[in-house]
Amino acid sequence: MKRTIGSVIGWVAILAGVIGLLLAGFGHDPQAMISGGVGIVLAVAGFFLRAQTTRMNITAIGLSIAAILFASVTY
């Protein structure tokens, strides 16, 4: 049960990071920051569940940080 919950949280965290990158790409910077923050929080929650989704959570954190950094760059 714990592994399933961790896996679902990991996938949602990755989805939040990807959505954050897409929003940043389309110029919706505040929403991209929020989505990136949600991705990081969910990935950290996945770590605390100690499910075997460590790589998934690291990927989600990376995507979310990229979304936040991409949204914070001004052109």
C-alpha positions, 0 to 999 in steps of 0.5 A, a space after each residue: 500500500 505504501 509503495 502504491 501511494 508513493 508511486 502515485 505521489 511520484 507520478 503526480 510530482 513529475 506531472 506537476 514539474 512538467 506542467 510547470 515547464 509548459 506553463 513557463 514556456 507559454 509565459 505563465 510565470 506565476 503559475 509555473 512557480 506554483 506548479 514547480 513548488 507543488 512538484 517539489 513538495 510532493 517529491 519530498 513527501 514521496 521521500 518521507 513515505 520511503 517507498 521505492 520511488 527515489 529516482 522518480 522523486 529526484 526526477 520530479 525535483 529536477 523538473 520542478 526546479 527547472 520550471 521555477 528557474 525557467 519561470 524566474 528568468 526574465 527576457 
